[in-house]
Amino acid sequence: MDFAASMVIFSTALLVVFFAWSYATQQNQQQLSYNIMENAATSASDSLVRHPGLPEDWNETTVLSIGLAASENVINESKAESFLKIDDYTIKKLLGIGNYDFYFEIRYDNGSLAFTPSGQALQKGMYPTTASVIIPAERHVIYMDRIANMMLLVWS
């Protein structure tokens, strides 16, 4: 009788430890995944607003590294237009966001969407409607001599 009672107590304690360990491991993996996505979003948004890209006068067919900056936080209109012409897969590869999806837009302070000189709305990618994790990276920029907000959402 004592042996059976001690086995029940021992088994219960072992199960509690096992489930606590599994939960902690799962939470740790989720946090690691979140951190990787956050680093990818930050790095990609920095690249877009702080660097001119490679080559410096790139277009949609010659781009090796995407950067939209004429100078730090000042968006070049022709690069923004070329950016919209690049397919999403190539953008993800060049920005280093891998298998994650993205959504990009530039809006003015009054909330209106910015447009290129040729009239294209400055938005690219798929807006997340059914995402499990969304990481926003926002930067204040100057576009067409106006203060604007660049938003890059990385999501899965």
Phi, psi and omega in degrees: 000315178297321180296316180296318179295317180292326177293321178295314179296314180297316180296318178297314179298319179296318178295318178298315179296318180298312181292322177296318178296316179298317179297314180297320179295317179297316179297321179295318178294320178296319179294321178297316178297317178299315180297321178296315178296319180297317177296320179296317180295316180295314180297317180294317180292322175299316180300320182294318188259349184248346186233149179279348182091177178230136344298166187298331179253043185293158170225185186298340180260341184253358187294133174247331178213126184277129171209135184257000189278132167279320168211176186303124179066015174244116186275131177279125184297319182290326176291323177297320178293318178295323178303319181293338181274347181279139180289155186300320181299316180295320178299313180300319179294314183288330178274350178077029179259006169054235186275001180278153174271167182214160171219133183232140173202158172235127179234146175283168182301332180280001178094352181282144180290138178279153180233153176285167177302333179273000175099007178277138176293137181276075174213143185211148178094188181254127176289133184287116176255326178229074181247145177275327179222131177234125178247114177270143172229112183246143179222139172276130183225172171245124179229124182053046177063024177230147176288134182217173179238120175265129179238132174236119176256127173250131187212161176216000000 
